[in-house]
Amino acid sequence: MTVMKSVLVAAAATVALSAQAQSLPTSGTLVVVPAFGEVKHVNDQVVATLAVEEQDKDKAAAASRVNQKMNKGIAIVKQADPSAALKSYGYYTYPVYPEERPLPAGAVAKPRLPTAWRVGQYLEVTTANLATLPKTVSAAQGVLTLNGLNFGLKPETIRLLDDQRIAATYKNLNERVAAIAKAMGRNVSDAVLDTVDFEGSGNYTTENRAAAAPMMMRSAKMSEDSAVAEPSFEPGETTLDMRVVGKVKFK
């Protein structure tokens, strides 16, 4: 009987505490509410990185071949896609040394001399002409190598999507405020937005504008007249997100 009485007392206390917690005053309460919004759009732009590299004992000969192939590659890309924006960068020249071998005990290492020179250059191609991209890349690969491909959105597309992104984020903020008001036992009409801070505006995913990083390539001999089958590309889509923090005060 004593045990049963203790159980009943504990249950009554729990109910009382629960009721007391639900009736906590919320007048004048300031609530910080984070919210998020995102929009998706099919990628409509690509940045392709093309490259050429040559190796020769004669540094001038290697550089000459690189220059010739890059000039020819640029001409091919311009003809295949006149709308593309081209940018050359990353010209490099460095020596190639023979492999080091262990020296006998007491032997003095001789100064290492280069056995060859490696020369290369990169070409960045930015275009919105995705329909002819496989044909353009295929034509360029007869002379250059494809070193990177990054799909994203055109700047004008991002600007057009900005209104949608703001609307989606603000809608999520309102939904969260309504849910919080309900949990507090208040009407959403009792909540007043004190501050809205769009912290994430202008920040979009690294997938959208990530540039292809230059990479050293292994020397590959290519025939300028070699034919390359057209590759297949899927542009995919980019997600633009935004974060907002609202301060809500209950009357």
NUTOR-71249 format. One record per atom (N, C-alpha, C): x, y, z. Coordinates in steps of 0.1 Angstrom, whole numbers, plus 2048, in hexadecimal, padded with zeros to 3 digits. Last residue first. Layout:
N
XYZ/...
***
This chain:
251
8309846E6/82998F6ED/82698A6FC/8509776DE/8419746E1/83B97F6EA/86697C6C5/8629806D2/85397E6D4/88096E6B3/87296F6B4/86E9726C3/89997069C/8969726AA/8889766AB/8A695A683/89C964688/89B965697/8BD95466C/8BB95367A/8B195E67E/8C294064E/8BD94C654/8BB94A663/8D4934632/8D1933641/8CC940646/8D1923613/8D293061B/8CE92D629/8DD9135F5/8D7914602/8D9921609/8DA9045D7/8DD9115DD/8D69115EA/8E58E85C6/8DC8ED5D1/8E28FA5D7/8E68DF5A4/8ED8E55AF/8E28EA5B9/8E88C0590/8E18CC595/8E98D25A1/8F48B1572/8F08B157F/8E98BE583/9018AD559/9038B9560/8FF8B956E/91289254D/906895554/9078A155C/92388852F/92389053B/914892540/93887451C/92A876521/92A87D52E/94F87B501/94B87650E/93D879511/9558704E0/94E87A4E8/94B8744F6/9758634D9/9678614D9/96186B4E3/98F8734C8/98A86F4D5/97B86E4D4/9A986F4B1/99B8714B3/99786B4C0/9C987F4AC/9C18744B1/9B38784B3/9DA8924A2/9CF88E499/9C688349F/9ED8944B5/9E48A04B2/9D989C4A9/9F187B4CC/9F287F4BE/9E888A4BC/A0387E4EA/9F787E4E3/9F98824D5/A12872507/A148764F9/A078744F2/A1287E527/A0B87651E/A0D87B510/A1E880548/A2188353A/A19879531/A06885561/A1187D55C/A1288054D/A018A656F/9FD89A567/A09892563/9F88B858B/A028B3583/9FE8A757C/9DB8CC58B/9E18C058F/9ED8BD586/9C78E7596/9D18E258D/9D88D6593/9A48E259E/9B28E55A2/9BC8E0599/9888F1592/9908E5591/99F8E9594/9749035AA/97D90359E/9868F659E/9539035B3/9608FE5B6/9698FD5A9/93990E5B3/9449165AD/9529105AF/9278F85BC/9239015B2/92F9085AB/9328E95D1/9308E25C5/92E8EC5B9/9318FA5E6/93E8FA5DF/93D8F25D2/91290C5E7/91A9005E8/9279015E1/91292F5F0/90C9235EA/9169185EA/90A94C600/913940601/90C9345FB/8F795F5FE/9039615F6/90C9555F7/8EC95D61F/8EA962612/8F796460B/8ED953639/8F394B62F/8F1951621/8E196564B/8F096264C/8F595B640/8CA97964D/8CD970643/8DC96E642/8B997F669/8C7980665/8C997565A/8A0991678/8A298766D/8B0989668/891999696/89D99A68E/89D98F684/8769966A0/87F9A16A5/88A9A469B/85798D698/86598C693/86C998698/8419826B1/84598D6A8/85498C6A5/82596E6B9/83496F6B7/83797B6AD/80B96B6BB/8119716C6/8209746C4/80395C6A5/80196A6A4/8079726B0/8079436AE/8129486A6/8109576A4/7FF93E6D0/7FA9406C2/8069466BA/80E9256E5/80B9336E2/8069336D3/81A90F6EF/80D9116F2/80891F6EF/8339096E6/8329116F2/8249146F6/82D8FB6CF/8338F46DA/8338FB6E7/8249106C0/81B9066C3/8208FE6CF/83B91F6BC/8309256C3/82691A6C8/84A90D6AD/84F9116BB/8439176C3/83B90C695/83D90069D/8419036AB/83E92768D/831921690/831915698/859927689/854930693/84692B697/85B916673/862912680/85C91B68B/84D92365F/849916663/84F912671/85D93A65C/85093C661/84A92E666/87592E652/87593565F/867937665/86C92463A/87091B644/871921652/86793D62D/85C93462F/86092A63A/88294662B/87894D633/86C945636/88C933619/891934626/88893B62F/87C937602/87C92A608/88192B616/8839525FC/87594F5FF/874941606/89E9505F6/89A958601/88C954606/89C93F5DF/8A493B5EB/8A09435F7/88F94F5CD/8899435D2/88F93E5DE/8A19645CA/8949675CF/88D95A5D5/8B79565BE/8B895C5CB/8AB95F5D1/8B494D5A4/8B09445AE/8B094A5BC/8C0962596/8B2960594/8AC95759F/8DB95F59E/8D396B5A1/8C49695A0/8E1947592/8E19485A0/8D99545A5/8DF94E577/8D694457C/8D594558C/8F5960575/8E7965573/8DD95B578/90A94E579/908958582/8FA95E581/90192B572/90693856D/902943578/90B910586/901919581/90792657C/91E8F257D/9198FC586/90E904580/9378D857A/92B8DE576/9268E8581/9588D3571/9508D757C/9438DF577/9738C0569/9668C4564/95D8C7570/9958BA55F/98B8BD569/97E8C3563/9A58B454B/9AB8B2558/9A18B5563/9A88A652C/99E8AC535/9A28A9543/9C48B0517/9BD8A6520/9B38AD528/9C68B84F4/9C88BB502/9C28B050A/9C18AC4DB/9CE8B44DD/9D18B54EC/9A98A04DB/9B389B4D1/9C08A24D3/99A8AD4EE/9A28A24F3/9AB89C4E8/98B8BF4DF/9978C44E6/9A08B94EA/9778AE4D6/9808B44CC/98C8B94D3/96B8A74EE/97189D4E6/97A8A34DC/9628C04F7/96C8B94FF/9738AE4F6/94E8C54E3/9598CE4E5/9658C74EC/93D8AF4E6/9448B14D9/9508BA4DB/9348B4501/93B8A74FD/9438A94F0/9278CE4FE/9338CC506/93A8BF502/9118D64F1/91C8D24E8/9298CF4F0/9008DB506/8FC8D24FC/9078CD4F3/90B8EF516/90C8E151A/9088D7510/91590B515/91190350A/9138F450D/92191A527/91391652A/90D90E51F/943918532/939919528/92B91552D/96591C535/95891E53C/94E920531/98490C538/97990F52E/96C910536/9A591153E/998910544/98E91553A/9C28FF539/9B9908532/9AB906538/9E58FD543/9D68FA544/9CE90453D/A048ED53A/9FC8F853C/9ED8F453C/A278E153E/A188E053C/A118ED53E/A448CE53D/A3E8DB53B/A2F8D9539/A618C054A/A538BE548/A4C8CC548/A808B453F/A788C0543/A698BD541/A9A89D54A/A908A2540/A898AE547/AAD89955C/AAE891550/AA4896545/AC08B0571/AB38AC56B/AB68A455E/AD88A4588/AD58AC57C/AC88A7576/AE38A65A9/ADA8A05A0/AD78AA594/B058A45B4/AF98AC5B1/AF08A65A6/B0C8855C5/B0F88F5BA/B028985B8/B1387A5E5/B0987C5DB/B0D8875D1/B2D8665EE/B288735EE/B1F8755E2/B2F848602/B2F84E5F5/B2985C5F6/B2D83B61A/B38844618/B3884B60B/B1C82060D/B21826619/B2D82F616/B0B8275EE/B1481E5F6/B19826602/AEA8355EB/AF98365E9/B0082C5F2/ACC82D5DB/AD482C5E8/AE382D5E4/AC18435C2/AC48365C6/ACD8375D3/AA78575B3/AB28565BD/AB48475C1/AA085A591/A9C85459E/AA88535A7/AA787A582/AA786C582/AA4866590/A8F895580/A9C890584/A9B881584/A828AE56D/A808A0570/A8D89A573/A798D1573/A828C656F/A7E8B8574/A5D8E3566/A658DE571/A6D8D256D/A458FB55F/A518F555A/A5A8F0566/A24905559/A2E901561/A3A8FA55A/A0891A559/A13915551/A1E91155A/9EE922564/9F6917569/A01911561/9D792A549/9DD92C556/9E6920559/9BF939534/9CB931535/9D1934543/99D93852E/9A793E537/9B3935538/97F93F51B/98B93851D/995940526/95D93A518/96794351D/97493B521/94A9314FB/95192D507/95B93850B/93E9354E3/93893C4EE/94093A4FB/9489244D0/94C9324CF/94893A4DC/9529064D0/94990D4D9/94D91C4D9/9638FE4BC/9588F54C0/94E8FC4C8/9759134BA/96D90F4AE/9619074B2/9809134D3/97991F4CE/97091C4C2/98C8FA4D4/9818FD4DD/9799094D8/9A08FD4C0/9958F34BE/9898F64C7/9B09114CA/9A99144BD/99D90A4BC/9B99044E1/9B19104E2/9A99134D6/9C98F04D5/9BD8ED4DD/9B48F84DF/9DD8FF4C8/9D48F74C0/9C78F44C8/9E990A4DF/9E49124D5/9DA90B4CC/9F18F24EB/9E78FB4F2/9E19044E8/A038E84D8/9F78E04DB/9ED8E94E2/A178FC4D9/A108F84CC/A038F14CF/A1F8FB4F4/A1A9074EE/A129044E1/A298E14F6/A1E8E64FE/A178F24F8/A3F8E24E4/A338D94E1/A278DD4E9/A4F8F54F1/A4A8F84E3/A3E8EF4E0/A568E8508/A4E8F5509/A478F84FB/A668D44FE/A598D1505/A508DD506/A7A8E34F2/A728DA4EA/A658D74F1/A858EF508/A7F8F84FE/A768EF4F5/A908D9516/A858E251C/A7E8EA512/A988BA50C/A998C8508/A8E8D050D/A8D8A3515/A9A8A751A/A9D8B6517/A6A8A751D/A758A6513/A828A951A/A478A651F/A548A3526/A5E8A151B/A288B8522/A338B251A/A3F8B0522/A058BD525/A128BB52C/A1C8B4522/9E78CF528/9F18C951F/9FE8C8527/9C48D1530/9D28D2533/9DB8CB528/9A58DF53A/9AD8D7531/9BB8DA533/9898E054E/9988E354E/99F8D9545/96A8F054C/9728E4548/9818E8548/94E8F855B/95C8FD55A/9648F0558/92C8FE550/9378F5554/9458FC552/90A904557/917909553/9218FE557/8F28FC562/8F2901554/8FF907550/8E38E3577/8EF8EB573/8EE8EF564/8C28E8583/8CB8E057A/8D78E9576/8BE8F15A5/8BC8F4596/8C68EC58E/8AD8F65C4/8B58EE5BB/8B38F25AC/8AF9075E3/8A99055D6/8B28FD5CD/8A890A606/8B09065FB/8A89055EE/8AB915628/8A491461B/8AD910610/8A691664B/8AE91363F/8A5912633/8AA92666B/8A2920661/8AB91F654/8AA92B68F/8B1929682/8A8922678/89F9416A6/89A93669D/8A3935691/89D94A6C7/8A594B6BB/8A293F6B3/88495C6D9/88894F6D4/8919516C7/87C96C6F6/88396E6E9/8889616E5/85D972707/868969704/86E96C6F6/84798170E/85498870D/86097F709/83896671D/837974719/84497B719/83894D727/84095071B/83F95E716/83893A745/83494773E/83E949732/82F918745/839922747/83692F73F/81D904744/817911746/82291B749/82C8ED741/8248F2736/81E900738/8368EA75B/83F8ED750/8388F3744/81F8E4769/8268F076C/82F8F5761/8198CC75E/80F8D775C/8168E475F/82F8BE767/82D8BF759/8238CB756/82C8BF782/8388C677C/8368C876D/8148B0785/8158BE789/8208C6783/81C89877B/81289F774/8128AE778/82F89278F/833893781/82989A779/81F8907A6/82A89A7A5/82E89D797/81087A79F/8098877A1/8138927A0/8238677A0/81C869793/815877794/82B8677BA/83586A7B0/82E86E7A3/81385F7C7/81886C7CA/8228717BF/8118457BC/80784F7B9/80B85D7BC/8278397C7/82683A7B9/81C8457B5/82183B7E2/82D8427DD/82C8447CE/80B82A7E3/8098387E7/8158407E1/8178127DD/80D8177D4/80B8267D7/82780F7F4/82D8107E7/8248167DD/81480C808/81D817808/82381A7FB/8087F4800/800800800/80980D800/
***
